[in-house]
Amino acid sequence: MKRIYIACLAKNILFAAACIMAVVSVMVKSVPVATGLLYATAGAFVLGVIVSVCFFRCPYCDRALPKAARTPDVCPHCGEKLR
Ligand SMILES: [Zn+2]
């Protein structure tokens, strides 16, 4: 059951990192640095999507959970308690 908490945490961190890097890339004056940050932003975002699609699943019925920031209390598909 711990796996979904780790997956939830990982995707939240990745999406937060993507947001921070996007904001920083706008503020940075240097074009190569801003370009690098944009690639890093895209990479973090894609990784976040991969984590949430591949690992953020119900451990009982193995169906994908809603893309919420927090782990839901019960699985919306099978009704099993997730916490
Ligand atoms: Zn389920």
PDB file of the backbone (N, CA, C, O) and the ligand in Angstrom, with CONECT records:
HET     ZN  A 101       1
ATOM      1  N   MET A   1       0.830  -1.207   0.000  1.00  0.00           N
ATOM      2  CA  MET A   1       0.000   0.000   0.000  1.00  0.00           C
ATOM      3  C   MET A   1       0.867   1.261   0.000  1.00  0.00           C
ATOM      4  O   MET A   1       0.425   2.333  -0.413  1.00  0.00           O
ATOM      5  N   LYS A   2       2.127   1.111   0.478  1.00  0.00           N
ATOM      6  CA  LYS A   2       3.021   2.266   0.558  1.00  0.00           C
ATOM      7  C   LYS A   2       3.395   2.788  -0.822  1.00  0.00           C
ATOM      8  O   LYS A   2       3.710   3.967  -0.987  1.00  0.00           O
ATOM      9  N   ARG A   3       3.357   1.908  -1.800  1.00  0.00           N
ATOM     10  CA  ARG A   3       3.808   2.271  -3.146  1.00  0.00           C
ATOM     11  C   ARG A   3       3.057   3.480  -3.694  1.00  0.00           C
ATOM     12  O   ARG A   3       3.660   4.340  -4.336  1.00  0.00           O
ATOM     13  N   ILE A   4       1.736   3.557  -3.446  1.00  0.00           N
ATOM     14  CA  ILE A   4       0.988   4.684  -4.010  1.00  0.00           C
ATOM     15  C   ILE A   4       1.343   5.999  -3.325  1.00  0.00           C
ATOM     16  O   ILE A   4       1.255   7.063  -3.939  1.00  0.00           O
ATOM     17  N   TYR A   5       1.750   5.930  -2.037  1.00  0.00           N
ATOM     18  CA  TYR A   5       2.166   7.166  -1.369  1.00  0.00           C
ATOM     19  C   TYR A   5       3.453   7.689  -1.994  1.00  0.00           C
ATOM     20  O   TYR A   5       3.612   8.889  -2.216  1.00  0.00           O
ATOM     21  N   ILE A   6       4.372   6.760  -2.273  1.00  0.00           N
ATOM     22  CA  ILE A   6       5.639   7.146  -2.893  1.00  0.00           C
ATOM     23  C   ILE A   6       5.371   7.698  -4.295  1.00  0.00           C
ATOM     24  O   ILE A   6       5.954   8.707  -4.691  1.00  0.00           O
ATOM     25  N   ALA A   7       4.482   7.028  -5.045  1.00  0.00           N
ATOM     26  CA  ALA A   7       4.147   7.489  -6.391  1.00  0.00           C
ATOM     27  C   ALA A   7       3.499   8.866  -6.343  1.00  0.00           C
ATOM     28  O   ALA A   7       3.808   9.734  -7.158  1.00  0.00           O
ATOM     29  N   CYS A   8       2.594   9.061  -5.379  1.00  0.00           N
ATOM     30  CA  CYS A   8       1.901  10.347  -5.223  1.00  0.00           C
ATOM     31  C   CYS A   8       2.898  11.449  -4.873  1.00  0.00           C
ATOM     32  O   CYS A   8       2.848  12.544  -5.432  1.00  0.00           O
ATOM     33  N   LEU A   9       3.808  11.144  -3.939  1.00  0.00           N
ATOM     34  CA  LEU A   9       4.829  12.105  -3.536  1.00  0.00           C
ATOM     35  C   LEU A   9       5.742  12.433  -4.712  1.00  0.00           C
ATOM     36  O   LEU A   9       6.048  13.598  -4.965  1.00  0.00           O
ATOM     37  N   ALA A  10       6.174  11.395  -5.429  1.00  0.00           N
ATOM     38  CA  ALA A  10       7.099  11.590  -6.553  1.00  0.00           C
ATOM     39  C   ALA A  10       6.472  12.477  -7.625  1.00  0.00           C
ATOM     40  O   ALA A  10       7.124  13.377  -8.155  1.00  0.00           O
ATOM     41  N   LYS A  11       5.195  12.218  -7.941  1.00  0.00           N
ATOM     42  CA  LYS A  11       4.573  13.030  -9.009  1.00  0.00           C
ATOM     43  C   LYS A  11       4.352  14.462  -8.543  1.00  0.00           C
ATOM     44  O   LYS A  11       4.489  15.396  -9.333  1.00  0.00           O
ATOM     45  N   ASN A  12       4.005  14.650  -7.241  1.00  0.00           N
ATOM     46  CA  ASN A  12       3.837  16.009  -6.725  1.00  0.00           C
ATOM     47  C   ASN A  12       5.150  16.785  -6.778  1.00  0.00           C
ATOM     48  O   ASN A  12       5.182  17.956  -7.156  1.00  0.00           O
ATOM     49  N   ILE A  13       6.249  16.098  -6.384  1.00  0.00           N
ATOM     50  CA  ILE A  13       7.562  16.746  -6.411  1.00  0.00           C
ATOM     51  C   ILE A  13       7.941  17.103  -7.849  1.00  0.00           C
ATOM     52  O   ILE A  13       8.443  18.195  -8.116  1.00  0.00           O
ATOM     53  N   LEU A  14       7.694  16.165  -8.775  1.00  0.00           N
ATOM     54  CA  LEU A  14       8.057  16.412 -10.176  1.00  0.00           C
ATOM     55  C   LEU A  14       7.258  17.574 -10.762  1.00  0.00           C
ATOM     56  O   LEU A  14       7.812  18.422 -11.461  1.00  0.00           O
ATOM     57  N   PHE A  15       5.936  17.611 -10.471  1.00  0.00           N
ATOM     58  CA  PHE A  15       5.118  18.702 -11.005  1.00  0.00           C
ATOM     59  C   PHE A  15       5.515  20.039 -10.357  1.00  0.00           C
ATOM     60  O   PHE A  15       5.536  21.074 -11.024  1.00  0.00           O
ATOM     61  N   ALA A  16       5.828  20.007  -9.050  1.00  0.00           N
ATOM     62  CA  ALA A  16       6.256  21.237  -8.369  1.00  0.00           C
ATOM     63  C   ALA A  16       7.584  21.715  -8.946  1.00  0.00           C
ATOM     64  O   ALA A  16       7.771  22.909  -9.180  1.00  0.00           O
ATOM     65  N   ALA A  17       8.507  20.777  -9.175  1.00  0.00           N
ATOM     66  CA  ALA A  17       9.813  21.128  -9.755  1.00  0.00           C
ATOM     67  C   ALA A  17       9.625  21.714 -11.152  1.00  0.00           C
ATOM     68  O   ALA A  17      10.294  22.680 -11.520  1.00  0.00           O
ATOM     69  N   ALA A  18       8.710  21.125 -11.932  1.00  0.00           N
ATOM     70  CA  ALA A  18       8.437  21.624 -13.281  1.00  0.00           C
ATOM     71  C   ALA A  18       7.915  23.063 -13.218  1.00  0.00           C
ATOM     72  O   ALA A  18       8.328  23.905 -14.016  1.00  0.00           O
ATOM     73  N   CYS A  19       7.011  23.349 -12.276  1.00  0.00           N
ATOM     74  CA  CYS A  19       6.457  24.701 -12.130  1.00  0.00           C
ATOM     75  C   CYS A  19       7.554  25.693 -11.743  1.00  0.00           C
ATOM     76  O   CYS A  19       7.647  26.782 -12.308  1.00  0.00           O
ATOM     77  N   ILE A  20       8.391  25.298 -10.762  1.00  0.00           N
ATOM     78  CA  ILE A  20       9.456  26.193 -10.289  1.00  0.00           C
ATOM     79  C   ILE A  20      10.431  26.482 -11.432  1.00  0.00           C
ATOM     80  O   ILE A  20      10.817  27.630 -11.651  1.00  0.00           O
ATOM     81  N   MET A  21      10.824  25.433 -12.156  1.00  0.00           N
ATOM     82  CA  MET A  21      11.790  25.624 -13.238  1.00  0.00           C
ATOM     83  C   MET A  21      11.202  26.476 -14.361  1.00  0.00           C
ATOM     84  O   MET A  21      11.921  27.252 -14.990  1.00  0.00           O
ATOM     85  N   ALA A  22       9.891  26.337 -14.618  1.00  0.00           N
ATOM     86  CA  ALA A  22       9.240  27.151 -15.647  1.00  0.00           C
ATOM     87  C   ALA A  22       9.284  28.626 -15.254  1.00  0.00           C
ATOM     88  O   ALA A  22       9.568  29.490 -16.084  1.00  0.00           O
ATOM     89  N   VAL A  23       8.999  28.906 -13.972  1.00  0.00           N
ATOM     90  CA  VAL A  23       9.016  30.290 -13.480  1.00  0.00           C
ATOM     91  C   VAL A  23      10.438  30.847 -13.540  1.00  0.00           C
ATOM     92  O   VAL A  23      10.656  31.973 -13.987  1.00  0.00           O
ATOM     93  N   VAL A  24      11.416  30.034 -13.079  1.00  0.00           N
ATOM     94  CA  VAL A  24      12.816  30.482 -13.068  1.00  0.00           C
ATOM     95  C   VAL A  24      13.297  30.734 -14.500  1.00  0.00           C
ATOM     96  O   VAL A  24      14.031  31.691 -14.747  1.00  0.00           O
ATOM     97  N   SER A  25      12.889  29.883 -15.441  1.00  0.00           N
ATOM     98  CA  SER A  25      13.347  30.048 -16.826  1.00  0.00           C
ATOM     99  C   SER A  25      12.854  31.361 -17.429  1.00  0.00           C
ATOM    100  O   SER A  25      13.505  31.922 -18.310  1.00  0.00           O
ATOM    101  N   VAL A  26      11.707  31.852 -16.958  1.00  0.00           N
ATOM    102  CA  VAL A  26      11.180  33.135 -17.438  1.00  0.00           C
ATOM    103  C   VAL A  26      12.015  34.295 -16.864  1.00  0.00           C
ATOM    104  O   VAL A  26      12.225  35.312 -17.525  1.00  0.00           O
ATOM    105  N   MET A  27      12.485  34.115 -15.616  1.00  0.00           N
ATOM    106  CA  MET A  27      13.203  35.197 -14.943  1.00  0.00           C
ATOM    107  C   MET A  27      14.678  35.266 -15.329  1.00  0.00           C
ATOM    108  O   MET A  27      15.309  36.318 -15.226  1.00  0.00           O
ATOM    109  N   VAL A  28      15.222  34.122 -15.778  1.00  0.00           N
ATOM    110  CA  VAL A  28      16.650  34.069 -16.114  1.00  0.00           C
ATOM    111  C   VAL A  28      16.917  34.877 -17.382  1.00  0.00           C
ATOM    112  O   VAL A  28      16.168  34.793 -18.354  1.00  0.00           O
ATOM    113  N   LYS A  29      17.994  35.659 -17.357  1.00  0.00           N
ATOM    114  CA  LYS A  29      18.315  36.506 -18.511  1.00  0.00           C
ATOM    115  C   LYS A  29      19.073  35.718 -19.594  1.00  0.00           C
ATOM    116  O   LYS A  29      18.914  35.971 -20.788  1.00  0.00           O
ATOM    117  N   SER A  30      19.897  34.763 -19.154  1.00  0.00           N
ATOM    118  CA  SER A  30      20.730  34.006 -20.081  1.00  0.00           C
ATOM    119  C   SER A  30      19.882  33.038 -20.917  1.00  0.00           C
ATOM    120  O   SER A  30      19.160  32.207 -20.366  1.00  0.00           O
ATOM    121  N   VAL A  31      19.973  33.151 -22.250  1.00  0.00           N
ATOM    122  CA  VAL A  31      19.157  32.314 -23.137  1.00  0.00           C
ATOM    123  C   VAL A  31      19.510  30.820 -23.030  1.00  0.00           C
ATOM    124  O   VAL A  31      18.601  29.994 -22.938  1.00  0.00           O
ATOM    125  N   PRO A  32      20.820  30.443 -23.038  1.00  0.00           N
ATOM    126  CA  PRO A  32      21.124  28.994 -22.917  1.00  0.00           C
ATOM    127  C   PRO A  32      20.597  28.394 -21.620  1.00  0.00           C
ATOM    128  O   PRO A  32      20.095  27.270 -21.611  1.00  0.00           O
ATOM    129  N   VAL A  33      20.710  29.147 -20.516  1.00  0.00           N
ATOM    130  CA  VAL A  33      20.216  28.648 -19.221  1.00  0.00           C
ATOM    131  C   VAL A  33      18.697  28.503 -19.265  1.00  0.00           C
ATOM    132  O   VAL A  33      18.152  27.500 -18.806  1.00  0.00           O
ATOM    133  N   ALA A  34      18.011  29.515 -19.822  1.00  0.00           N
ATOM    134  CA  ALA A  34      16.550  29.465 -19.913  1.00  0.00           C
ATOM    135  C   ALA A  34      16.104  28.289 -20.777  1.00  0.00           C
ATOM    136  O   ALA A  34      15.133  27.607 -20.448  1.00  0.00           O
ATOM    137  N   THR A  35      16.823  28.048 -21.896  1.00  0.00           N
ATOM    138  CA  THR A  35      16.491  26.924 -22.776  1.00  0.00           C
ATOM    139  C   THR A  35      16.685  25.598 -22.043  1.00  0.00           C
ATOM    140  O   THR A  35      15.843  24.705 -22.130  1.00  0.00           O
ATOM    141  N   GLY A  36      17.797  25.477 -21.324  1.00  0.00           N
ATOM    142  CA  GLY A  36      18.061  24.263 -20.553  1.00  0.00           C
ATOM    143  C   GLY A  36      16.981  24.030 -19.510  1.00  0.00           C
ATOM    144  O   GLY A  36      16.532  22.902 -19.311  1.00  0.00           O
ATOM    145  N   LEU A  37      16.565  25.104 -18.844  1.00  0.00           N
ATOM    146  CA  LEU A  37      15.518  24.988 -17.823  1.00  0.00           C
ATOM    147  C   LEU A  37      14.194  24.551 -18.450  1.00  0.00           C
ATOM    148  O   LEU A  37      13.442  23.783 -17.850  1.00  0.00           O
ATOM    149  N   LEU A  38      13.914  25.043 -19.658  1.00  0.00           N
ATOM    150  CA  LEU A  38      12.666  24.642 -20.321  1.00  0.00           C
ATOM    151  C   LEU A  38      12.682  23.157 -20.665  1.00  0.00           C
ATOM    152  O   LEU A  38      11.667  22.475 -20.522  1.00  0.00           O
ATOM    153  N   TYR A  39      13.847  22.646 -21.124  1.00  0.00           N
ATOM    154  CA  TYR A  39      13.961  21.209 -21.390  1.00  0.00           C
ATOM    155  C   TYR A  39      13.797  20.417 -20.096  1.00  0.00           C
ATOM    156  O   TYR A  39      13.127  19.384 -20.072  1.00  0.00           O
ATOM    157  N   ALA A  40      14.423  20.915 -19.008  1.00  0.00           N
ATOM    158  CA  ALA A  40      14.295  20.249 -17.705  1.00  0.00           C
ATOM    159  C   ALA A  40      12.842  20.264 -17.237  1.00  0.00           C
ATOM    160  O   ALA A  40      12.356  19.290 -16.662  1.00  0.00           O
ATOM    161  N   THR A  41      12.151  21.382 -17.490  1.00  0.00           N
ATOM    162  CA  THR A  41      10.729  21.496 -17.137  1.00  0.00           C
ATOM    163  C   THR A  41       9.910  20.443 -17.873  1.00  0.00           C
ATOM    164  O   THR A  41       9.090  19.742 -17.280  1.00  0.00           O
ATOM    165  N   ALA A  42      10.155  20.348 -19.202  1.00  0.00           N
ATOM    166  CA  ALA A  42       9.429  19.371 -20.007  1.00  0.00           C
ATOM    167  C   ALA A  42       9.735  17.958 -19.524  1.00  0.00           C
ATOM    168  O   ALA A  42       8.840  17.116 -19.445  1.00  0.00           O
ATOM    169  N   GLY A  43      11.024  17.696 -19.196  1.00  0.00           N
ATOM    170  CA  GLY A  43      11.426  16.373 -18.718  1.00  0.00           C
ATOM    171  C   GLY A  43      10.751  16.021 -17.405  1.00  0.00           C
ATOM    172  O   GLY A  43      10.246  14.910 -17.242  1.00  0.00           O
ATOM    173  N   ALA A  44      10.738  16.966 -16.461  1.00  0.00           N
ATOM    174  CA  ALA A  44      10.117  16.728 -15.151  1.00  0.00           C
ATOM    175  C   ALA A  44       8.618  16.498 -15.311  1.00  0.00           C
ATOM    176  O   ALA A  44       8.038  15.650 -14.634  1.00  0.00           O
ATOM    177  N   PHE A  45       7.992  17.261 -16.216  1.00  0.00           N
ATOM    178  CA  PHE A  45       6.555  17.127 -16.442  1.00  0.00           C
ATOM    179  C   PHE A  45       6.223  15.748 -17.031  1.00  0.00           C
ATOM    180  O   PHE A  45       5.292  15.076 -16.587  1.00  0.00           O
ATOM    181  N   VAL A  46       7.007  15.345 -18.041  1.00  0.00           N
ATOM    182  CA  VAL A  46       6.786  14.039 -18.671  1.00  0.00           C
ATOM    183  C   VAL A  46       6.992  12.918 -17.649  1.00  0.00           C
ATOM    184  O   VAL A  46       6.210  11.969 -17.597  1.00  0.00           O
ATOM    185  N   LEU A  47       8.064  13.033 -16.825  1.00  0.00           N
ATOM    186  CA  LEU A  47       8.320  12.033 -15.780  1.00  0.00           C
ATOM    187  C   LEU A  47       7.156  11.968 -14.791  1.00  0.00           C
ATOM    188  O   LEU A  47       6.749  10.888 -14.362  1.00  0.00           O
ATOM    189  N   GLY A  48       6.626  13.150 -14.434  1.00  0.00           N
ATOM    190  CA  GLY A  48       5.483  13.200 -13.515  1.00  0.00           C
ATOM    191  C   GLY A  48       4.275  12.487 -14.086  1.00  0.00           C
ATOM    192  O   GLY A  48       3.574  11.765 -13.377  1.00  0.00           O
ATOM    193  N   VAL A  49       4.032  12.697 -15.387  1.00  0.00           N
ATOM    194  CA  VAL A  49       2.899  12.031 -16.045  1.00  0.00           C
ATOM    195  C   VAL A  49       3.130  10.523 -16.072  1.00  0.00           C
ATOM    196  O   VAL A  49       2.211   9.744 -15.820  1.00  0.00           O
ATOM    197  N   ILE A  50       4.380  10.110 -16.383  1.00  0.00           N
ATOM    198  CA  ILE A  50       4.702   8.672 -16.441  1.00  0.00           C
ATOM    199  C   ILE A  50       4.496   8.035 -15.066  1.00  0.00           C
ATOM    200  O   ILE A  50       3.896   6.966 -14.953  1.00  0.00           O
ATOM    201  N   VAL A  51       5.003   8.706 -14.013  1.00  0.00           N
ATOM    202  CA  VAL A  51       4.846   8.176 -12.650  1.00  0.00           C
ATOM    203  C   VAL A  51       3.371   8.050 -12.311  1.00  0.00           C
ATOM    204  O   VAL A  51       2.941   7.031 -11.770  1.00  0.00           O
ATOM    205  N   SER A  52       2.578   9.100 -12.632  1.00  0.00           N
ATOM    206  CA  SER A  52       1.174   9.069 -12.226  1.00  0.00           C
ATOM    207  C   SER A  52       0.381   8.042 -13.032  1.00  0.00           C
ATOM    208  O   SER A  52      -0.574   7.459 -12.517  1.00  0.00           O
ATOM    209  N   VAL A  53       0.765   7.812 -14.299  1.00  0.00           N
ATOM    210  CA  VAL A  53       0.046   6.826 -15.117  1.00  0.00           C
ATOM    211  C   VAL A  53       0.478   5.390 -14.755  1.00  0.00           C
ATOM    212  O   VAL A  53      -0.355   4.489 -14.659  1.00  0.00           O
ATOM    213  N   CYS A  54       1.788   5.197 -14.558  1.00  0.00           N
ATOM    214  CA  CYS A  54       2.304   3.830 -14.353  1.00  0.00           C
ATOM    215  C   CYS A  54       2.225   3.365 -12.904  1.00  0.00           C
ATOM    216  O   CYS A  54       1.994   2.183 -12.654  1.00  0.00           O
ATOM    217  N   PHE A  55       2.414   4.277 -11.937  1.00  0.00           N
ATOM    218  CA  PHE A  55       2.548   3.830 -10.543  1.00  0.00           C
ATOM    219  C   PHE A  55       1.430   4.311  -9.622  1.00  0.00           C
ATOM    220  O   PHE A  55       1.223   3.726  -8.559  1.00  0.00           O
ATOM    221  N   PHE A  56       0.699   5.372 -10.009  1.00  0.00           N
ATOM    222  CA  PHE A  56      -0.355   5.889  -9.130  1.00  0.00           C
ATOM    223  C   PHE A  56      -1.642   5.128  -9.431  1.00  0.00           C
ATOM    224  O   PHE A  56      -2.564   5.649 -10.058  1.00  0.00           O
ATOM    225  N   ARG A  57      -1.677   3.868  -8.960  1.00  0.00           N
ATOM    226  CA  ARG A  57      -2.793   2.973  -9.246  1.00  0.00           C
ATOM    227  C   ARG A  57      -3.292   2.341  -7.958  1.00  0.00           C
ATOM    228  O   ARG A  57      -2.563   2.244  -6.971  1.00  0.00           O
ATOM    229  N   CYS A  58      -4.549   1.912  -7.985  1.00  0.00           N
ATOM    230  CA  CYS A  58      -5.107   1.199  -6.845  1.00  0.00           C
ATOM    231  C   CYS A  58      -4.378  -0.132  -6.680  1.00  0.00           C
ATOM    232  O   CYS A  58      -4.256  -0.887  -7.645  1.00  0.00           O
ATOM    233  N   PRO A  59      -3.881  -0.439  -5.450  1.00  0.00           N
ATOM    234  CA  PRO A  59      -3.174  -1.706  -5.250  1.00  0.00           C
ATOM    235  C   PRO A  59      -4.107  -2.917  -5.265  1.00  0.00           C
ATOM    236  O   PRO A  59      -3.638  -4.053  -5.342  1.00  0.00           O
ATOM    237  N   TYR A  60      -5.428  -2.689  -5.193  1.00  0.00           N
ATOM    238  CA  TYR A  60      -6.373  -3.800  -5.154  1.00  0.00           C
ATOM    239  C   TYR A  60      -6.883  -4.156  -6.549  1.00  0.00           C
ATOM    240  O   TYR A  60      -6.842  -5.319  -6.948  1.00  0.00           O
ATOM    241  N   CYS A  61      -7.366  -3.151  -7.294  1.00  0.00           N
ATOM    242  CA  CYS A  61      -7.926  -3.449  -8.612  1.00  0.00           C
ATOM    243  C   CYS A  61      -7.000  -3.008  -9.748  1.00  0.00           C
ATOM    244  O   CYS A  61      -7.287  -3.262 -10.918  1.00  0.00           O
ATOM    245  N   ASP A  62      -5.882  -2.343  -9.403  1.00  0.00           N
ATOM    246  CA  ASP A  62      -4.854  -1.946 -10.370  1.00  0.00           C
ATOM    247  C   ASP A  62      -5.349  -0.961 -11.425  1.00  0.00           C
ATOM    248  O   ASP A  62      -4.766  -0.866 -12.504  1.00  0.00           O
ATOM    249  N   ARG A  63      -6.426  -0.223 -11.119  1.00  0.00           N
ATOM    250  CA  ARG A  63      -6.885   0.798 -12.060  1.00  0.00           C
ATOM    251  C   ARG A  63      -6.308   2.157 -11.661  1.00  0.00           C
ATOM    252  O   ARG A  63      -6.034   2.401 -10.486  1.00  0.00           O
ATOM    253  N   ALA A  64      -6.128   3.030 -12.638  1.00  0.00           N
ATOM    254  CA  ALA A  64      -5.512   4.337 -12.387  1.00  0.00           C
ATOM    255  C   ALA A  64      -6.393   5.164 -11.458  1.00  0.00           C
ATOM    256  O   ALA A  64      -7.615   5.183 -11.602  1.00  0.00           O
ATOM    257  N   LEU A  65      -5.760   5.849 -10.500  1.00  0.00           N
ATOM    258  CA  LEU A  65      -6.486   6.705  -9.564  1.00  0.00           C
ATOM    259  C   LEU A  65      -6.641   8.097 -10.166  1.00  0.00           C
ATOM    260  O   LEU A  65      -5.879   8.465 -11.059  1.00  0.00           O
ATOM    261  N   PRO A  66      -7.630   8.891  -9.686  1.00  0.00           N
ATOM    262  CA  PRO A  66      -7.813  10.247 -10.213  1.00  0.00           C
ATOM    263  C   PRO A  66      -6.552  11.082 -10.021  1.00  0.00           C
ATOM    264  O   PRO A  66      -5.821  10.899  -9.048  1.00  0.00           O
ATOM    265  N   LYS A  67      -6.306  11.985 -10.939  1.00  0.00           N
ATOM    266  CA  LYS A  67      -5.070  12.775 -10.895  1.00  0.00           C
ATOM    267  C   LYS A  67      -5.189  13.916  -9.887  1.00  0.00           C
ATOM    268  O   LYS A  67      -5.067  15.089 -10.242  1.00  0.00           O
ATOM    269  N   ALA A  68      -5.428  13.556  -8.625  1.00  0.00           N
ATOM    270  CA  ALA A  68      -5.525  14.556  -7.566  1.00  0.00           C
ATOM    271  C   ALA A  68      -4.155  14.735  -6.925  1.00  0.00           C
ATOM    272  O   ALA A  68      -3.263  13.904  -7.097  1.00  0.00           O
ATOM    273  N   ALA A  69      -3.998  15.824  -6.188  1.00  0.00           N
ATOM    274  CA  ALA A  69      -2.722  16.092  -5.520  1.00  0.00           C
ATOM    275  C   ALA A  69      -2.503  15.138  -4.352  1.00  0.00           C
ATOM    276  O   ALA A  69      -1.366  14.860  -3.973  1.00  0.00           O
ATOM    277  N   ARG A  70      -3.620  14.631  -3.775  1.00  0.00           N
ATOM    278  CA  ARG A  70      -3.486  13.733  -2.632  1.00  0.00           C
ATOM    279  C   ARG A  70      -4.047  12.355  -2.987  1.00  0.00           C
ATOM    280  O   ARG A  70      -4.865  12.208  -3.896  1.00  0.00           O
ATOM    281  N   THR A  71      -3.579  11.350  -2.240  1.00  0.00           N
ATOM    282  CA  THR A  71      -4.107  10.008  -2.412  1.00  0.00           C
ATOM    283  C   THR A  71      -5.540   9.979  -1.878  1.00  0.00           C
ATOM    284  O   THR A  71      -5.764  10.387  -0.738  1.00  0.00           O
ATOM    285  N   PRO A  72      -6.525   9.509  -2.666  1.00  0.00           N
ATOM    286  CA  PRO A  72      -7.914   9.474  -2.165  1.00  0.00           C
ATOM    287  C   PRO A  72      -8.061   8.470  -1.021  1.00  0.00           C
ATOM    288  O   PRO A  72      -7.276   7.529  -0.905  1.00  0.00           O
ATOM    289  N   ASP A  73      -9.086   8.684  -0.169  1.00  0.00           N
ATOM    290  CA  ASP A  73      -9.311   7.799   0.978  1.00  0.00           C
ATOM    291  C   ASP A  73      -9.709   6.397   0.542  1.00  0.00           C
ATOM    292  O   ASP A  73      -9.236   5.403   1.093  1.00  0.00           O
ATOM    293  N   VAL A  74     -10.582   6.333  -0.453  1.00  0.00           N
ATOM    294  CA  VAL A  74     -10.997   5.030  -0.969  1.00  0.00           C
ATOM    295  C   VAL A  74     -10.855   5.030  -2.489  1.00  0.00           C
ATOM    296  O   VAL A  74     -10.930   6.071  -3.141  1.00  0.00           O
ATOM    297  N   CYS A  75     -10.648   3.833  -3.030  1.00  0.00           N
ATOM    298  CA  CYS A  75     -10.535   3.696  -4.479  1.00  0.00           C
ATOM    299  C   CYS A  75     -11.911   3.993  -5.106  1.00  0.00           C
ATOM    300  O   CYS A  75     -12.913   3.413  -4.686  1.00  0.00           O
ATOM    301  N   PRO A  76     -11.969   4.889  -6.106  1.00  0.00           N
ATOM    302  CA  PRO A  76     -13.270   5.204  -6.743  1.00  0.00           C
ATOM    303  C   PRO A  76     -13.783   4.066  -7.619  1.00  0.00           C
ATOM    304  O   PRO A  76     -14.941   4.087  -8.035  1.00  0.00           O
ATOM    305  N   HIS A  77     -12.947   3.080  -7.902  1.00  0.00           N
ATOM    306  CA  HIS A  77     -13.351   1.977  -8.783  1.00  0.00           C
ATOM    307  C   HIS A  77     -13.869   0.780  -7.986  1.00  0.00           C
ATOM    308  O   HIS A  77     -14.934   0.243  -8.291  1.00  0.00           O
ATOM    309  N   CYS A  78     -13.113   0.359  -6.958  1.00  0.00           N
ATOM    310  CA  CYS A  78     -13.514  -0.851  -6.230  1.00  0.00           C
ATOM    311  C   CYS A  78     -13.935  -0.555  -4.796  1.00  0.00           C
ATOM    312  O   CYS A  78     -14.449  -1.447  -4.120  1.00  0.00           O
ATOM    313  N   GLY A  79     -13.733   0.686  -4.304  1.00  0.00           N
ATOM    314  CA  GLY A  79     -14.194   1.068  -2.970  1.00  0.00           C
ATOM    315  C   GLY A  79     -13.291   0.616  -1.827  1.00  0.00           C
ATOM    316  O   GLY A  79     -13.639   0.802  -0.661  1.00  0.00           O
ATOM    317  N   GLU A  80     -12.135   0.022  -2.140  1.00  0.00           N
ATOM    318  CA  GLU A  80     -11.218  -0.416  -1.072  1.00  0.00           C
ATOM    319  C   GLU A  80     -10.563   0.801  -0.424  1.00  0.00           C
ATOM    320  O   GLU A  80     -10.302   1.804  -1.087  1.00  0.00           O
ATOM    321  N   LYS A  81     -10.300   0.700   0.887  1.00  0.00           N
ATOM    322  CA  LYS A  81      -9.649   1.794   1.604  1.00  0.00           C
ATOM    323  C   LYS A  81      -8.189   1.883   1.143  1.00  0.00           C
ATOM    324  O   LYS A  81      -7.494   0.873   1.032  1.00  0.00           O
ATOM    325  N   LEU A  82      -7.745   3.110   0.879  1.00  0.00           N
ATOM    326  CA  LEU A  82      -6.363   3.314   0.439  1.00  0.00           C
ATOM    327  C   LEU A  82      -5.503   3.902   1.538  1.00  0.00           C
ATOM    328  O   LEU A  82      -4.285   3.980   1.377  1.00  0.00           O
ATOM    329  N   ARG A  83      -6.092   4.320   2.656  1.00  0.00           N
ATOM    330  CA  ARG A  83      -5.310   4.862   3.780  1.00  0.00           C
ATOM    331  C   ARG A  83      -5.819   4.310   5.099  1.00  0.00           C
ATOM    332  O   ARG A  83      -5.288   4.650   6.157  1.00  0.00           O
TER     333      ARG A  83
HETATM  334 ZN    ZN A 101      -9.452  -0.205  -6.611  1.00  0.00          ZN2+
END
